[in-house]
Amino acid sequence: MTNSSKAGGFAGTDSYIATRDLEVAVNASVALGRPLLVKGEPGTGKTVLAAEVARALGQDLIQWHIKSTTKAAQGLYEYDAVARLRDGQLGEAKVHDIRNYIIRGKLWEAFASERQVVLLIDEIDKADIEFPNDLLQELDRMEFFVYETKETVTAKHRPVVIITSNNEKELPDAFLRRCFFHYIRFPDREIMERIVAAHYPDIKANLVREALTLFYEIRDVPGLRKKPATSELLDWLKLLMVEDIPAETLKSKDPKVVVPPLYGALLKNEQDLHLFERVAFMARRGQ
C-alpha cells in the first residue's frame, strides 16, 4: 500500500478559493495519511472541497453521501442473499459462486482503485452515533475482512479521505482523535469578493459592492433560521445579472422598499422574510 500525492499539494483551484488555513489542513491530512474532518455552517463549501481537492491532485473522486439510515457496513460491502436465493430457485449457474452476490461499497471501491483516489464521506453526523466508531478500524488499517468469501481486502493506495459534518450531533472522541480537523469559517468580504470574481469574472464592480453589503446585512439579522450562504449569494448575483438589476436598486433607502429584489434566492422561508422585513423597515425608518 502506498501513500502519494502530486508535488505541491492542494492550493485551491481556479473555481474554489481556499484560505491558507484550509490549504494547510488539506495538505497536512494527506501528509499524515489521516482523514480530514471538515465542519462549518451549510454553504461554506465542505462537500465541494472534496471534488476540488481531487481535481487539484489529479485524482478520481468517490462520493459516499450519508443518510440517517446508512450503516457503516454498507461502505464496505453488502451480501445480496435474496438475489442468490432467487437465482438458486431459477437454477442459475452463478449461484455457486458467492462472489456474484457481494456488492462493493464505496470504501471497497476506494481500496481497490489502481490509483490513489479522494474518498468523500459526506455529512457523517446524519448517521447513527455508532457509525463513526464502526469505521475506525477500516480507516486506521486500510483493510477489512469479507466473511462470506473469507478474504481480506487491503487498500492498494491509501485514499485521501475527506469527511464532512454539519454538527447535527457530537462525534465520538475515539473517532475525532484519528482525524485532522478543520473548521471552515464563513468567508469574510475580501474572500467573498474573490469567490465572486472566480465565478463571474465579468460582473460589474458596483453591483458586487452593493450586493455584498446587502448580503452581509441580511446575514447579520439576529434570529434568522437559515442565513444565506455562498451558494445563495452566487445564485442571487446570477439572477441580478440576468435581470439587469442596477446596483442603485440594492441601496434604496425608501422605507417602503425593504425586501431586496429577487429575495427568493437569499431567504428560504417566510419566517426569515418577515423578520428581515421588520428589521429593515425599522432601521430605515430610524435613519
Secondary structure, DSSP 8 states (H G I E B T S, - for coil): -B----TT-----SS----HHHHHHHHHHHHHT--EEEE-STTSSHHHHHHHHHHHHT-EEEEEE--TT--THHHHEEE-HHHHHHHHHHT-GGGG-GGGGEEE-HHHHHHH-SS-EEEEEE-GGGS-TTHHHHTHHHHHHSEEEETTTTEEEE-SB--EEEEEE-SSS---HHHHHTSEEEE-----HHHHHHHHHHH-TTS-HHHHHHHHHHHHHHHTSTT-SS---HHHHHHHHHHHHHTT--HHHHT---TT--S-TTGGGT--SHHHHHHHHHHHHHHHHT-
